[in-house]
Amino acid sequence: MRAVSAQTKAESLIEALPWLTRFHGATVVIKYGGNAMTDESLKAGFAEDVVFLQHAGLRPVVVHGGGPQISSALAKLGIESTFTAGLRVTTPEAMEVVRMVLVGQVNRDIVGLVNRHGPFAVGMSGEDAHLFTAVRKHAIVDGEPVDIGQVGEIIKVEPGAVRALIDNGRIPVVSSVARGDDGQVYNVNADTAAAALAVALEAQKLIVLTDVEGLYANWPDDTDVIDQLGADELETLLPTLSSGMVPKMEACLAAVQGGVPQAHVLDGRVPHSLLLEIFTNEGIGTMVVP
């Protein structure tokens, strides 16, 4: 039995060889969120995966949100949390909490988990070194723009500080908060932030971890996952998707249209889903290509 087990492990390692060769030195931007961010064993597994990628010669960059943690903190402080057209209405009072949770809590948690394995992760905010510059984003309700407070849309990325960290052998961990030229601080969607950073870094892959297996072909009638689709096909599908999948698939579309060769949506609830996608022949989830 031991010999069979050892042989299986050896075969798995050999299967990874062409992918190790192909992606050696490649920058991979990973959007981290959802269930994988709240389950303790999945959190630890995510940190292991990211460090594995680093040791395997890839250059991982993590971009994270923190919706559940923000909602919990707002509730504890008695601040009402409302949504318009799927976007969190962010008053100045709420923005203080968003910034505190994303930069001071979630970011530090991820950095701490990764750094259990060595001096790799460095936390930063989208405000740092003007990484993300945003303008106020309005929700569209019945065709009309509605002000939802300090919610931003990224208009500029200056990736120099992230590049410097990568070149120094570090793993940047970026929270999705942005500055505005108007002096405001903005809460930005982590999916779109990850896509914008992937384009700016000329990454080889964008990987979006979520709470579903991938993009379903005909949800909710069946649960067959689309393995791969092109940008034109995805653009046609977008109006038919559920509200939760739209920002994730829009991020994938923006990435490949901006020059990223591959964008993926993976189920972050699957242990070591990152490694399964990158280093196995079958891969998992849905891949979007130009």
Secondary structure as GFF3:
##gff-version 3
##sequence-region A 1 290
A	DSSP	alpha_helix	2	23	.	.	.	ID=ss1
A	DSSP	beta_strand	27	32	.	.	.	ID=ss2
A	DSSP	three_ten_helix	34	37	.	.	.	ID=ss3
A	DSSP	alpha_helix	40	55	.	.	.	ID=ss4
A	DSSP	beta_strand	59	64	.	.	.	ID=ss5
A	DSSP	alpha_helix	67	76	.	.	.	ID=ss6
A	DSSP	beta_strand	83	84	.	.	.	ID=ss7
A	DSSP	beta_strand	87	88	.	.	.	ID=ss8
A	DSSP	alpha_helix	92	99	.	.	.	ID=ss9
A	DSSP	pi_helix	100	106	.	.	.	ID=ss10
A	DSSP	alpha_helix	107	114	.	.	.	ID=ss11
A	DSSP	three_ten_helix	115	117	.	.	.	ID=ss12
A	DSSP	beta_strand	121	125	.	.	.	ID=ss13
A	DSSP	three_ten_helix	128	130	.	.	.	ID=ss14
A	DSSP	beta_strand	132	141	.	.	.	ID=ss15
A	DSSP	beta_strand	144	157	.	.	.	ID=ss16
A	DSSP	alpha_helix	160	167	.	.	.	ID=ss17
A	DSSP	beta_strand	171	175	.	.	.	ID=ss18
A	DSSP	beta_strand	177	179	.	.	.	ID=ss19
A	DSSP	beta_strand	185	188	.	.	.	ID=ss20
A	DSSP	alpha_helix	190	200	.	.	.	ID=ss21
A	DSSP	beta_strand	205	210	.	.	.	ID=ss22
A	DSSP	beta_strand	228	230	.	.	.	ID=ss23
A	DSSP	alpha_helix	231	237	.	.	.	ID=ss24
A	DSSP	three_ten_helix	238	240	.	.	.	ID=ss25
A	DSSP	alpha_helix	246	257	.	.	.	ID=ss26
A	DSSP	beta_strand	262	267	.	.	.	ID=ss27
A	DSSP	alpha_helix	273	279	.	.	.	ID=ss28
A	DSSP	beta_strand	286	289	.	.	.	ID=ss29
###
